[in-house]
Amino acid sequence: MRVKKYSGELVAFDVNRLKGSLSKSGAAPDVVNGVWDRMKTMVYDGMSTGELYKLAFRLLKREADSFAARYSLKRALKNLGPAGYYFEQWVARLFEHAHYQTLTSQLLVGNAVTHEVDVVAQKDDELLLVECKFRNTEDAKITVTTPMYFLSRVKDFDSREFSFFGRQLRFTAGWLVTNAYMTSDSIRFAQYYGLNLLAWDYPEDKSIKRRVDNAGLYPVTCLTTINKIEKDQLLARSCILVKDLLADKTHLETLDCGPRKKRRIIQEATELVNHYNT
């Protein structure tokens, strides 16, 4: 059997890959096998990966909201758009989890021109220049022209000192962060010129999906118990992470929903961040 990717390309269906992604939702092996047993009567040759995802999502949600939420991480990142402003906020939170202080949307003067910098992160003697590349399509890839462009920005800050967090520092490293995939040329170029990359599946052991699952850093757009309008309301309050909602439950007061729904939201949020994958 074949499935149709978002690009329109037909590829062989891999049931083990599907089961692997279902397992990463936190579902136990018997739940994963049960979901597949129900799915296999409904899949067909030429089925789109989008339809396959929706089917798996619906069946996982019947088992637990948090399973479906964890399974939907990639789409949840895409829903931090459409422009990517909230993605930058979320990336800053990733660095804060690693004990950096951060600022977003900074206008900084380089040697030649002025740049808008997405995220500045500082820890000890490190000062990181972070470029966020948000993509709102499922199979998007960052081509080599993007790290080439980013390298020129890094070089334009050579030898310049900036005052951040009470210290005068120069940038010590550049990070290119994306919710998309990286092409092999992009990776080779970045490695050669010493740029750090963080993408959906790269580097394999410290990719975005690994970091999120291992630390429970899920964006609120993962939650399946609230609709898009409610997610947008939370984001507008700088409630970026599911953890933010649990840390300050007054965020829920902005949502037009009753006590029963609020209890369900809290239950899903709690189950989501308290189950870390390894």
C-alpha positions as CSV (number, residue, x, y, z in Angstrom):
1,M,0.0,0.0,0.0
2,R,1.1,3.6,-0.7
3,V,0.4,6.9,1.0
4,K,0.4,10.3,-0.6
5,K,2.7,12.9,1.0
6,Y,1.8,16.6,1.2
7,S,4.0,17.2,-1.9
8,G,1.9,14.7,-3.8
9,E,4.6,12.1,-3.9
10,L,3.4,8.5,-3.4
11,V,5.6,6.4,-1.0
12,A,5.3,3.0,0.5
13,F,3.3,2.8,3.7
14,D,5.4,1.8,6.7
15,V,3.2,0.4,9.5
16,N,6.2,0.2,11.9
17,R,6.9,4.0,11.4
18,L,3.2,4.7,12.2
19,K,3.3,2.6,15.3
20,G,6.5,4.3,16.4
21,S,4.9,7.7,16.1
22,L,1.8,6.4,18.0
23,S,4.1,5.1,20.8
24,K,5.8,8.5,21.1
25,S,2.3,9.8,22.2
26,G,2.9,8.0,25.5
27,A,0.4,5.3,24.6
28,A,1.2,1.8,25.9
29,P,1.9,-1.0,23.3
30,D,-1.5,-2.5,23.8
31,V,-3.2,0.8,23.1
32,V,-1.0,1.4,20.0
33,N,-1.9,-2.1,18.7
34,G,-5.5,-1.5,19.4
35,V,-5.5,1.8,17.5
36,W,-3.8,0.2,14.5
37,D,-6.3,-2.7,14.5
38,R,-9.1,-0.2,14.1
39,M,-7.2,1.9,11.6
40,K,-6.2,-0.9,9.2
41,T,-9.8,-1.5,8.2
42,M,-10.1,2.2,7.2
43,V,-6.8,2.9,5.4
44,Y,-6.5,2.5,1.6
45,D,-4.0,2.7,-1.2
46,G,-3.3,6.4,-2.1
47,M,-4.6,7.7,1.2
48,S,-3.0,11.1,2.1
49,T,-0.7,11.4,5.1
50,G,-3.0,14.2,6.3
51,E,-6.0,11.8,6.3
52,L,-3.9,9.1,8.0
53,Y,-2.9,11.6,10.7
54,K,-6.5,12.7,11.3
55,L,-7.6,9.1,11.7
56,A,-4.8,8.2,14.1
57,F,-5.4,11.5,16.0
58,R,-9.1,10.8,16.4
59,L,-8.6,7.2,17.6
60,L,-5.8,8.3,20.1
61,K,-8.1,11.0,21.5
62,R,-10.7,8.3,22.3
63,E,-8.0,6.7,24.6
64,A,-6.8,10.0,26.2
65,D,-6.7,13.6,25.3
66,S,-3.0,13.8,26.2
67,F,-2.1,11.0,23.8
68,A,-3.6,13.0,20.9
69,A,-2.0,16.2,22.1
70,R,1.5,14.7,22.2
71,Y,0.9,13.0,18.8
72,S,0.0,16.4,17.3
73,L,3.2,18.3,18.4
74,K,4.3,19.0,14.8
75,R,1.0,20.5,13.9
76,A,0.9,22.4,17.1
77,L,4.1,24.1,16.3
78,K,2.7,25.0,12.9
79,N,-0.2,26.6,14.7
80,L,2.1,29.1,16.4
81,G,1.8,31.0,13.1
82,P,0.8,32.2,10.7
83,A,3.6,34.8,10.9
84,G,5.8,33.0,13.4
85,Y,5.8,35.6,16.2
86,Y,4.7,33.1,18.8
87,F,7.2,30.6,17.5
88,E,9.9,33.0,18.4
89,Q,8.4,33.3,21.9
90,W,8.3,29.6,22.2
91,V,12.0,29.2,21.0
92,A,13.0,31.7,23.7
93,R,11.3,29.5,26.3
94,L,13.4,26.5,25.0
95,F,16.6,28.4,25.8
96,E,15.2,29.6,29.1
97,H,14.7,26.0,30.0
98,A,18.5,25.5,29.4
99,H,19.1,28.4,31.9
100,Y,19.6,31.2,29.5
101,Q,18.2,34.7,29.9
102,T,16.4,35.8,26.7
103,L,15.1,38.7,24.8
104,T,13.1,38.7,21.6
105,S,12.6,41.1,18.6
106,Q,15.8,43.1,19.2
107,L,17.0,45.8,16.7
108,L,20.8,45.7,16.7
109,V,23.3,47.7,14.7
110,G,25.8,45.6,12.9
111,N,29.0,46.7,11.1
112,A,27.1,47.4,7.9
113,V,23.4,47.4,8.6
114,T,20.8,47.2,11.3
115,H,19.2,43.8,12.0
116,E,16.1,42.6,13.7
117,V,17.2,39.7,15.8
118,D,14.6,37.1,16.7
119,V,16.1,35.9,20.0
120,V,19.1,36.9,22.1
121,A,20.1,34.3,24.7
122,Q,22.8,34.8,27.4
123,K,24.3,32.5,30.0
124,D,27.7,33.1,31.7
125,D,30.0,34.3,29.0
126,E,27.8,33.0,26.2
127,L,25.8,35.4,24.0
128,L,23.8,33.6,21.4
129,L,22.3,35.1,18.2
130,V,19.2,33.1,17.4
131,E,17.4,33.2,14.0
132,C,14.0,31.6,13.9
133,K,12.6,30.2,10.6
134,F,9.0,29.3,10.9
135,R,7.2,27.3,8.3
136,N,3.5,26.5,8.2
137,T,3.5,23.6,5.8
138,E,4.0,20.0,6.9
139,D,6.9,18.9,4.7
140,A,8.8,22.2,4.5
141,K,12.6,22.1,4.3
142,I,15.2,24.7,4.9
143,T,17.5,24.9,1.9
144,V,21.1,25.9,2.0
145,T,20.4,29.6,1.1
146,T,19.0,30.1,4.6
147,P,22.1,29.3,6.6
148,M,24.1,31.2,4.0
149,Y,22.0,34.3,4.7
150,F,22.3,33.7,8.4
151,L,26.0,33.4,8.2
152,S,26.2,36.9,6.7
153,R,24.2,38.3,9.6
154,V,26.5,36.6,12.1
155,K,29.6,38.0,10.4
156,D,28.1,41.5,10.4
157,F,28.2,41.4,14.2
158,D,31.9,40.5,14.3
159,S,33.8,42.4,17.0
160,R,30.8,44.4,18.1
161,E,29.9,44.5,21.8
162,F,26.3,44.7,23.1
163,S,24.9,45.4,26.6
164,F,22.5,42.7,27.7
165,F,21.5,41.6,31.1
166,G,23.9,44.0,32.8
167,R,27.0,42.8,30.8
168,Q,29.0,43.9,27.8
169,L,29.4,40.9,25.5
170,R,30.0,39.9,21.9
171,F,28.0,37.2,20.2
172,T,29.7,33.9,20.8
173,A,27.6,31.6,18.6
174,G,24.8,31.7,16.0
175,W,21.8,29.4,16.2
176,L,19.3,28.7,13.4
177,V,16.1,27.2,14.7
178,T,13.2,25.9,12.7
179,N,10.1,23.8,13.0
180,A,10.8,22.4,9.5
181,Y,13.4,19.9,8.2
182,M,16.9,20.7,7.1
183,T,18.3,19.7,3.7
184,S,21.6,17.8,3.7
185,D,23.3,20.8,2.0
186,S,22.1,23.1,4.8
187,I,23.5,20.7,7.4
188,R,26.9,20.4,5.7
189,F,27.2,24.2,5.2
190,A,26.3,24.9,8.8
191,Q,28.7,22.3,10.1
192,Y,31.6,23.7,8.0
193,Y,31.0,27.3,9.1
194,G,30.3,26.5,12.8
195,L,26.6,27.4,12.8
196,N,24.3,25.6,15.3
197,L,21.1,24.1,13.9
198,L,18.0,23.0,15.7
199,A,15.2,21.6,13.6
200,W,12.2,19.3,13.9
201,D,14.3,16.2,13.6
202,Y,17.9,17.5,13.9
203,P,20.2,16.9,15.6
204,E,18.7,13.4,16.1
205,D,19.4,13.2,19.8
206,K,18.6,16.8,20.6
207,S,16.0,17.7,18.0
208,I,13.0,19.9,18.7
209,K,10.7,16.9,19.1
210,R,13.2,15.2,21.5
211,R,13.7,18.3,23.6
212,V,9.9,18.9,23.9
213,D,9.1,15.4,24.8
214,N,12.0,15.0,27.3
215,A,11.2,18.2,29.1
216,G,7.4,18.6,28.7
217,L,7.9,21.9,26.8
218,Y,4.6,21.6,24.8
219,P,3.1,24.8,23.3
220,V,-0.5,25.5,24.4
221,T,-1.5,24.8,20.8
222,C,-1.0,21.1,21.5
223,L,-4.1,21.0,23.8
224,T,-7.0,19.2,22.2
225,T,-9.6,20.3,24.7
226,I,-9.6,23.9,23.5
227,N,-10.4,25.4,20.1
228,K,-8.3,27.8,18.0
229,I,-9.9,30.9,19.3
230,E,-9.2,29.8,22.9
231,K,-5.6,29.0,22.0
232,D,-5.1,32.4,20.4
233,Q,-6.5,34.0,23.6
234,L,-4.0,32.2,25.7
235,L,-1.1,33.0,23.4
236,A,-2.1,36.7,23.5
237,R,-1.6,36.5,27.3
238,S,1.9,35.2,26.8
239,C,0.7,31.8,27.9
240,I,3.0,30.0,25.5
241,L,3.6,26.7,27.2
242,V,1.2,24.2,28.6
243,K,3.3,24.5,31.8
244,D,2.4,28.2,31.9
245,L,-1.3,27.3,32.1
246,L,-0.6,24.9,35.0
247,A,1.6,27.5,36.8
248,D,-1.1,30.2,36.6
249,K,-4.6,28.9,36.3
250,T,-6.0,32.4,36.1
251,H,-5.2,32.2,32.3
252,L,-8.3,30.0,32.1
253,E,-10.5,32.8,33.4
254,T,-10.1,34.5,30.0
255,L,-11.8,31.6,28.2
256,D,-15.5,31.5,27.8
257,C,-16.1,28.0,29.2
258,G,-17.7,26.4,32.2
259,P,-16.1,24.6,35.2
260,R,-16.4,21.1,33.6
261,K,-14.4,22.1,30.5
262,K,-11.8,23.9,32.6
263,R,-11.3,20.7,34.7
264,R,-10.9,18.7,31.5
265,I,-8.3,21.2,30.2
266,I,-6.3,21.0,33.4
267,Q,-6.5,17.2,33.4
268,E,-5.1,17.1,29.8
269,A,-2.4,19.7,30.6
270,T,-1.3,17.8,33.7
271,E,-1.1,14.4,31.9
272,L,0.7,16.0,29.0
273,V,3.6,17.7,30.8
274,N,3.9,15.0,33.5
275,H,4.7,12.2,31.0
276,Y,8.1,12.6,29.5
277,N,9.4,10.4,26.8
278,T,13.0,9.1,26.8
